[in-house]
Amino acid sequence: METVTLSRIVMKFTPDLYPFLKPKELETQIFLRDGLSVLNPKDVVEIVHQSIYEQQKDTFIH
């Protein structure tokens, strides 16, 4: 198991997404069962999507 920040994942696999993420999202700790080396692009997109969802799920839109 490996723990990394979302910013590390984004910078390694999809750096073009970095400017679109909030600092709090980028600081999210991600626990990878099999480590960073086995991620593929589909995994990265899912991790980014889920991280954004987790950060915004308690936000109310008025």
Sequence and secondary structure as in RCSB ss.txt:
>XXXX:A:sequence
METVTLSRIVMKFTPDLYPFLKPKELETQIFLRDGLSVLNPKDVVEIVHQSIYEQQKDTFIH
>XXXX:A:secstr
 EEEEHHHHHHHH GGGGGGS HHHHT EEEESS GGG  HHHHHHHHHHHHHHHHTT    
